[in-house]
Amino acid sequence: MGLQKSRLQRQIDARLQKLPENRRRFAEQAVHRILKRFYGETIERIETIVEVALDAMEHDAYWEVLERINEARETDVGSFAEALEQFGLLELSTIGTQAAHRRTFLDFLEQLVENTATHEKEAHKAFENNLWMLGRKYSMMSSNVTLKSVIGTYCDAAFKGNRASKRPDLLLSQDYGDSYLLIEFKRPSHPITRDDIAQAEKYRDDLSSRLSSTSKMDIMLIGKGRSPTLDANRLHDTIGIHSYVSIISSARSEMDWMIASLATASQGRH
């Protein structure tokens, strides 16, 4: 154990030496807090945490700005306020960059759903870690290993043998509370029918029995959109029907608005 600690300390010292001198003191303090916080963990785990922290210190643009804020708070109020403004400008820049990247992602996704060869599983992959496309209400939802296991176990049991070809493509996500969203992906060329809704409700009934009895679960079906024979006014408020095209269009409009607003805000600060 002593040898491992010595090796870890040598690695830390070597990494710290690579940092600019003005950052080194803050980095040493940060590493010390990490070592104290994770005291009792294995050396391997602590080593990993320290590596990630030092990577962030070397490459994160926020580091320099936060350092200025830390130094400025000991000086006059004007310098402190100016340092905080620099953080705000960086924040705007970072959000704007992310919005632009998301805008490009939506362009690629549009090409995917317009391809007639695209099936449910390809759409699922694109959406699984990008629920921000569905709007702010769902942007903080995520699918963890447990939820994936619930879906996998259910589908493995319910769709085997002759029914294997009818296995649905489902995504179950959860927010920070006890609310869930069950998404069933259809082919981008498939219009959602009343039968599709009834089947999705059956999936919800089956999956709800595997979760807390107090859990709330909404259903979202994504395909070409609503079938002309389906009356949207008669849908339950826990069921949503969307087309890939409408989702992409709404998300793109939001990103465009965000980029334009950030540009205006940035100009107003100069």
Steps between C-alpha positions, in 0.01 A plus 500: 500500500784735585663438163170566322454829685855603415441416134176702499674798660778486239239497223320796655823696539596427138163621373507810717840596361344516153255768612585871473643623827203729565264200488712259697405622849128474426550158345689378807218621723242332277688168500536520878124543535443201269737279703327606821152454356570150370712381790438128550434425133736273308816653359384409150173691542670804651757492219222508241322789671821701527581433132163634387529803728846586372387455139226753566747740658727475198238537231185661644462860387301573816806439714675820400189713542417351840858560605464868407180521703675343798784751477272797433282447806798604713533831312258781425131452421544621141758232418286235665196604294708502180625147573142383552406660169777302328345184639166607356655557158662157511168349603330662200774379269483143631122480472513650154757244386291216639188634326686519170620141539146387577379683190747302289393178672138571402604540137660156508198351678272642233704316237460179700121515531459598136682184395244233410735230631484640856324277755397536862832391648699768315261771618521362854880531502483861388243599765616301802755751626348807337162543667556877494349475150161432658502834683583632846242277668699191409855634467600397853368146466741213454506124460722316743619140509208392720236637263672341200499172690127533571430548129738221398362247748141577404562479125708183533213332685209636296647484151664167432449221254253595229447842664866601491450690175232715669729617778440876547773763521437660839688761702416557866630816665460650845521849644636591844168409658291191443370586154579295191474543128447195279593568138415258226689564179334418169650521155512860374260391223243348738191709597380440858162323522250424775633144511852633562372703795315203649813288470716768662255521790536124542877542516452767766275274707754219485798720580325693779466175696881487512533849648365680805120488530496880536701565184348718230577395143427698185509347154652651188473341157730633229455417132373677193239670714132444573294287261225705326241267654617574855318777690759686706228652720413157636851415620573475871723780628770248597547400135693703245537435128780664306668482164876501467465798266306709755742417781800601290327816384409610853847422635663686212281806560600499867871475417471778240325722755764422761789576265341829392419601858851423622649699215283800594586465869871478420485813283318683776784430742762662277 
